[in-house]
């Protein structure tokens, strides 16, 4: 079992009320891969520029990611910069510099097209579709997107959405994509667009799973200290997909492995805001995961 992920491999400059960090490891595919923490092999398809440090690729590889599908091109790496408000939830995007990402045409290395699980992390939906069509029929496909693509490339997004099994979006994106205010109605409208299962992420309020057989609401684990929440959504996806792949689930499975994957995604995502970039994730071990899983299940038990 392996997961193929295509997404950004980036440098992020993050400002919080307490601290600023320049050009540190970021990107949707990087967070996803580190979050899966080698539970199943993850193969990464992406692009970096000349400035990308080998030690950052090594870090992704040490987390269980095969980075041989990340090409190095002439030019600067994708760079995203954001500033968090005092609440550490709201953030302003200060810069999105595409660099080598502007001409990125994903290429799937030979024999990776047979991978059973596909995660289309947040990139241009036309590229997501290209990757989906290059695969030899994965057992399960999931997609993440963002307001930028909902606003600027709605037709491309609709085309890829029609072909995926699971969509992960945050609440404002679900409303924007569907044009419906109620999240129940939004999820129903999105399911009409293609994905049989929809996950609506609500940041510090947890996540909702709209499955084939019902709904599951999972709270977010309450954290003592939030250092940098960037990438928490991608980490959720990493934990979620790794759990599904480890269980051998597919699109025809009942909701049970997906509901379990919601727990794993929530536990995984909870480590992300506890450090800058992937530092919070790297500080954890199996024991910390098990302890946090117990905390979460206690939170869900009357
Ligand atoms: P999240 O906090 O889950 O929204 O993910 C933040 C990550 O997404 C950062 O590491 C960024 O490098 C990456 N990112 C931001 N904007 C884009 C974009 N337009 N395309 C791809 N990745 C992006």
Boltz pocket constraint, residues with backbone or C-beta under 6 A from the ligand:
constraints:
  - pocket:
      binder: B
      contacts: [[A, 7], [A, 8], [A, 10], [A, 11], [A, 12], [A, 25], [A, 26], [A, 27], [A, 28], [A, 79], [A, 80], [A, 96], [A, 122], [A, 123], [A, 124], [A, 148], [A, 229], [A, 230], [A, 231], [A, 232], [A, 233], [A, 234]]
      max_distance: 6.0
